[in-house]
């Protein structure tokens, strides 16, 4: 849900020149005249969402975010071990 919404929001922000940050981008519960709406709600991760909006809807992974357990050496099937 975050990625799909962020992709649409990024497109609209680019099209209409809206800054890709929380403030210009708000939820229904923060909009004027929407006092009966509470979405996206208190559990919405705005920092993550805005990061997705800024990247066009794609998650950004840093090298420190990943851990890969690999052998020290790799041998092909045709080479002697």
Backbone as CSV, one residue per row, in Angstrom:
resi,resn,N_x,N_y,N_z,CA_x,CA_y,CA_z,C_x,C_y,C_z
1,UNK,0.827,-1.188,0.000,0.000,0.000,0.000,0.873,1.254,0.000
2,UNK,1.916,1.239,0.814,2.806,2.406,0.846,3.392,2.688,-0.540
3,UNK,3.949,1.655,-1.191,4.637,1.856,-2.473,3.680,2.331,-3.559
4,UNK,2.503,1.737,-3.645,1.539,2.141,-4.676,1.055,3.566,-4.455
5,UNK,0.748,3.901,-3.225,0.311,5.253,-2.918,1.438,6.258,-3.178
6,UNK,2.653,5.905,-2.786,3.798,6.805,-2.970,4.089,7.044,-4.446
7,UNK,3.900,6.018,-5.259,4.130,6.170,-6.697,3.149,7.191,-7.282
8,UNK,1.875,7.080,-6.911,0.873,8.038,-7.371,1.165,9.431,-6.826
9,UNK,1.501,9.523,-5.561,1.799,10.823,-4.949,3.015,11.468,-5.603
10,UNK,4.056,10.684,-5.897,5.249,11.211,-6.569,4.883,11.759,-7.942
11,UNK,4.066,11.025,-8.682,3.624,11.476,-10.004,2.884,12.810,-9.904
12,UNK,1.927,12.879,-8.978,1.148,14.109,-8.823,2.008,15.272,-8.336
13,UNK,2.941,14.993,-7.435,3.842,16.042,-6.941,4.693,16.588,-8.087
14,UNK,5.205,15.698,-8.932,5.994,16.137,-10.092,5.131,16.943,-11.069
15,UNK,3.944,16.451,-11.335,3.050,17.101,-12.299,2.633,18.496,-11.859
16,UNK,2.365,18.652,-10.546,1.847,19.927,-10.050,2.856,20.746,-9.252
17,UNK,4.117,20.323,-9.244,5.160,21.100,-8.577,5.003,21.163,-7.068
18,UNK,4.567,20.062,-6.462,4.387,20.002,-5.011,5.653,19.432,-4.383
19,UNK,6.127,20.067,-3.326,7.321,19.574,-2.632,7.046,18.188,-2.065
20,UNK,7.995,17.299,-2.212,7.843,15.913,-1.763,8.282,15.789,-0.304
21,UNK,7.457,16.357,0.570,7.715,16.304,2.008,6.390,16.373,2.754
22,UNK,6.422,15.895,3.990,5.215,15.951,4.816,4.981,17.401,5.198
23,UNK,3.869,17.887,4.912,3.506,19.302,5.084,2.714,19.663,3.858
24,UNK,3.407,19.758,2.706,2.648,19.885,1.459,1.871,18.597,1.135
25,UNK,2.397,17.455,1.555,1.713,16.170,1.383,1.147,15.790,2.750
26,UNK,-0.179,15.660,2.810,-0.851,15.383,4.076,-1.892,14.280,3.899
27,UNK,-2.355,13.750,5.007,-3.436,12.778,5.004,-4.779,13.471,5.126
28,UNK,-5.849,12.708,4.875,-7.189,13.293,4.998,-7.420,13.920,6.363
29,UNK,-6.948,13.259,7.398,-7.164,13.753,8.754,-6.504,15.090,9.034
30,UNK,-5.558,15.497,8.186,-4.859,16.776,8.358,-5.394,17.872,7.440
31,UNK,-6.272,17.500,6.514,-6.770,18.456,5.526,-7.897,19.306,6.106
32,UNK,-7.972,20.564,5.700,-9.091,21.403,6.141,-10.415,20.816,5.637
33,UNK,-11.447,20.970,6.397,-12.789,20.505,6.050,-12.898,18.984,5.915
34,UNK,-11.979,18.248,6.494,-12.048,16.777,6.494,-12.036,16.254,7.919
35,UNK,-12.696,16.968,8.800,-12.638,16.610,10.215,-13.268,15.256,10.520
36,UNK,-14.075,14.723,9.605,-14.672,13.415,9.854,-13.799,12.270,9.338
37,UNK,-12.645,12.593,8.762,-11.700,11.579,8.286,-10.532,11.460,9.263
38,UNK,-10.055,10.271,9.451,-8.888,10.076,10.326,-7.745,9.379,9.601
39,UNK,-7.941,9.026,8.339,-6.899,8.309,7.623,-5.772,9.249,7.209
40,UNK,-4.554,8.806,7.158,-4.164,7.410,7.256,-4.057,6.889,8.684
41,UNK,-4.218,7.706,9.672,-4.233,7.249,11.062,-2.900,7.377,11.760
42,UNK,-2.891,7.152,13.073,-1.676,7.361,13.875,-0.575,6.337,13.604
43,UNK,-0.897,5.205,13.003,0.126,4.195,12.720,0.865,4.413,11.415
44,UNK,0.474,5.423,10.659,1.103,5.688,9.364,2.528,6.165,9.567
45,UNK,3.457,5.540,8.886,4.874,5.886,9.003,5.208,6.956,7.965
46,UNK,5.059,8.209,8.363,5.277,9.318,7.430,6.703,9.376,6.908
47,UNK,7.687,9.126,7.744,9.092,9.183,7.290,9.328,8.171,6.172
48,UNK,8.844,6.955,6.365,8.988,5.922,5.338,8.223,6.305,4.071
49,UNK,7.008,6.779,4.243,6.178,7.140,3.098,6.829,8.252,2.272
50,UNK,7.286,9.294,2.918,7.912,10.406,2.192,9.187,9.943,1.503
51,UNK,9.934,9.044,2.137,11.119,8.471,1.484,10.711,7.769,0.186
52,UNK,9.622,7.021,0.234,9.125,6.350,-0.966,8.668,7.360,-2.013
53,UNK,7.982,8.398,-1.596,7.541,9.432,-2.533,8.753,10.065,-3.210
54,UNK,9.781,10.362,-2.441,10.976,11.004,-2.995,11.722,10.102,-3.969
55,UNK,11.565,8.799,-3.823,12.241,7.862,-4.735,11.300,7.381,-5.842
56,UNK,10.123,7.985,-5.960,9.188,7.608,-7.001,8.406,6.347,-6.700
57,UNK,8.403,5.927,-5.464,7.649,4.751,-5.059,8.490,3.512,-4.838
58,UNK,9.786,3.615,-5.115,10.676,2.459,-4.943,11.392,2.548,-3.603
59,UNK,11.461,1.435,-2.903,12.199,1.404,-1.634,13.682,1.602,-1.890
60,UNK,14.309,2.310,-0.999,15.747,2.532,-1.078,16.435,1.673,-0.033
61,UNK,17.338,0.809,-0.463,18.090,-0.024,0.467,19.541,0.437,0.494
62,UNK,20.085,0.546,1.651,21.486,0.894,1.814,22.288,-0.385,2.017
63,UNK,23.555,-0.346,1.685,24.387,-1.533,1.846,24.344,-2.046,3.279
64,UNK,24.244,-1.172,4.235,24.183,-1.568,5.635,22.870,-2.242,6.010
65,UNK,21.862,-2.130,5.129,20.567,-2.746,5.402,20.547,-4.241,5.092
66,UNK,21.544,-4.721,4.371,21.559,-6.100,3.909,22.706,-6.884,4.524
67,UNK,22.473,-8.144,4.761,23.535,-9.048,5.210,23.434,-10.311,4.371
68,UNK,24.526,-10.707,3.767,24.542,-11.890,2.920,25.614,-12.836,3.449
69,UNK,25.214,-14.064,3.734,26.147,-15.077,4.216,26.648,-15.863,3.009
70,UNK,27.895,-15.663,2.642,28.464,-16.337,1.470,29.720,-17.101,1.854
71,UNK,30.048,-18.152,1.078,31.291,-18.880,1.360,32.505,-18.026,1.008
72,UNK,33.648,-18.336,1.611,34.876,-17.576,1.343,35.364,-17.812,-0.078
73,UNK,35.165,-19.002,-0.606,35.559,-19.307,-1.983,34.433,-20.066,-2.673
74,UNK,34.401,-19.924,-3.968,33.414,-20.628,-4.777,34.161,-21.383,-5.863
75,UNK,33.843,-22.650,-6.064,34.483,-23.480,-7.088,33.444,-23.883,-8.114
76,UNK,33.854,-23.863,-9.375,32.938,-24.356,-10.401,32.950,-25.876,-10.390
77,UNK,31.966,-26.465,-11.000,31.867,-27.927,-11.028,33.026,-28.556,-11.795
78,UNK,33.641,-27.833,-12.740,34.701,-28.404,-13.555,36.108,-28.182,-12.987
79,UNK,36.247,-27.349,-11.966,37.590,-27.090,-11.432,37.849,-27.993,-10.223
80,UNK,39.100,-28.429,-10.051,39.427,-29.267,-8.888,39.357,-28.444,-7.611
81,UNK,38.969,-29.076,-6.533,38.848,-28.377,-5.263,40.056,-28.601,-4.463
